[in-house]
Amino acid sequence: MSRSAPPVVAAYGVRIAGLGRPAGLALRGAEAWPTIQVRTELTEDVPARASEVREDRATIATPVATLEVDRASAEVRVRSREPVPEADLVHPCLWPAGAVFARWRGAETLHAGAFAAPDGDGAWAVMAESGGGKTSFLATLALAGVEVLVDDLLVMEGEECVAGPRALDLRPEVVGRLGLEDRVTALLEPEFVARCRAEWLSGATPDTDFCS
């Protein structure tokens, strides 16, 4: 795929409208992806306590907002009592919605990250339980100059994985241990290509349970 193509606002196999042009969502090669509309709303409603995914809509509880996802309109309403900072909205707030749209269009989803193979041919998936060091490992690779494709949600379309936001969701203690100032959004190459052929480590295979 040519890296000369202009970037578009996209992640997880969908183009994203309604958020302007945040640097963390710049991808090349995603021009043909379907578009979803993201709207942010302030509300005094009690946040959802649990997530529910149906064939036509989904309600997703996240730490910062409730996501109301509608399949027919391809819309995500981000409902919160306080404004969600753009960095948190880009990642990790949107990945559950990305997982839902991926499942609706028949793609596989995996709680994993991925990085580009050193020879530039494809990508390697990184799997770990929550808190198992997956994102810290990806941050270490990024500091070493390795191109990181995605953190937290790996969407598979056939044998290819698609890129996520250009951000890593590191815990504060990890940020300090690595000598960083923030959640290392700037570490990931901006405008990364949208797709890579996937290679699996330790016999891992796609898993459709995005909440695991």
N, C-alpha and C positions, 0 to 999 in steps of 0.2 A: 504493500500500500504506500502511495506517495506521501511523503511528509511535507510536500509543497502545498497541499490543499489547505484552504483557509480554515481556521478553527470555528467550531460551533459550540453552543452551550449544550452540553450533553453529559450523560453518565448512565451506566447500567443498561445500555441498549436503548435509551430513549433520549430525545432532545427535550430540553426543559425551557419552557417559556414562563415569563412572569417574574423572574428574579434579576432582570438586567443581564449584565455580562460579567459575573464574578470570575476572577482568574482561576479559581479552583474548579471550574466546570468547563474549561476550554479543551476540546478534543478535535483532532483532525480525522477525517474519514467517516464521520457520523452523519453526513448530510441526509442520507436516506432513512435514518431511524425515525420511528413514529414520534410525534410530539405530545407531551403532556403539559398541562397548564398548572402552575403552582400559585396559590393565593394564600396570603397570610391574613389572619383575622384575630383581633383581640376580643376576648370573651370573658365573662364572669362565670360561665358554666363550670361545673365540677369536672375536672379532667377525667378522661376514661381510665378505669382501673385495669382493664384487660383488653387484649386485642382480639378481633374477630374478622376472619376473612371469608367472604362468600363469593359466589360466582359473578355477582354484579357490583359489589361494593365491599369496602373494608373499613374498619375502624382500628387504628393502631395507636396504642399507648406508648409514648416515649417519655424520657425524663423531663423534657422541656416543653412538649406540646402534644396535643392529640391530632393525629392525621386522619382526615376523612377522605377516603379514596373512592372515586366513582369510575367504573369501567366505561360506561357509555359515553360520558363527556370527556374522558381522559383527564380528569381534574383531581388535584390534591389540595385540600383545604388544610392549612396548618393553623390550628386553633390553640391559642395560648393566652394566659392572663397577663404576661409581660412580653414585650417584643423579643423575638429570638434573634440573637446576633447573627450576622450573615455567615461568619465562619462556622457556627454551630448548625445553621440551617443547611449549608452545603454538605457538611459532614460532622456528626453522624446522623442528623435528624432525617435526612431524605432516604437513607439506604433501605429502611423497611418498605417504603412506598415503591422503590425500585424493585425490590424483591417481589412484591405483589404484581406489578405490571409484567415482570418477567414470567411469572407463573401463568398469568392469564394468556400470554402469547405463546406458551408452550416451551419456554426455555427452562433449563435447570438452574437452581440456585444452591450455593454452597457457602457456609460460614467459613470463609477463608480469605487470604490475601494472595497476591501473585506478583512476581517480578519478571522482568524481561531476561531471557537467557543471555549469557555473556556473548555468545556468537551472533546474537541478533535474530536467531531463528526460533520464534515462539516464546513461551513464557512458562515459568514453573509456579505451581500452586503451593501455598504454605498453609497448613492446617494445624489448629491447636484449639484446645478448650478455651473458654473465656478466662482471661487472666493467665493464660499459658505462655505469654511472651511473643505471640505472633506479630503484633504491631511493633513491639520493641525490636524484634529481629529485622522487620522491614525498614525501620528507621535506621538501624545500623547499616543495612545494605545501601540505603539512600545516601548516607553520609560517605560511604565508600565509592559513590559514583554509579551505583547500579540503578537502572530505571525501574521504579516500582509502578506496577499497573493498577493495583487496587488494594484497598484495605477493608476488611470486615465482610463485604458481600462480593462473591465471585459469581457472575452470571455466565452460564455456558450456553452457547448456541451451536449445536453440533459439537465439533472438536475445537471450537474457538472460544476463548474467553474475551469478554468485553471490558473496557476500562471503566474505572470509577472516578470520583472526584480526585483532584490533585492534592489530597490532604491525608494526614494520618491522625487518628484519634488517640493520642498518647496520654497516659495518666501523668499527673503533675510530678510524681516522684521520678518517673522515667525521663521526663523533660529535663529535670535537674541533673540526673545521673549522666545523661548524654551531653550536658553542657549547652543545652539549647535555651532559647528565650521564650519559645511558644510551642504550639502543637505541630511544628515542622511542616506546615503547608508549603513553605518555600523550598523545602528539600526536594519535592517531587518535580520532575521535569514538566513545565507547562506545555499545554497543547500536545499531549502525548497522542500517539495513534490509537484509534478506537478499538482495534481487534488484534489478538495474537492467538496463534495455535497453542493449545495448552499441553503441557507435559505434567504427569502426576508423580508425586513423590510417595514412596512407601505403599504403593498399590492403592492410593486413594481414589475414590470414585465420586461423582456428583451425588448430592443429597438434596432432596426437595424440601427438607424441613428448615426453612430460613430462620425459625425462632430458636434453633438449638444452640 
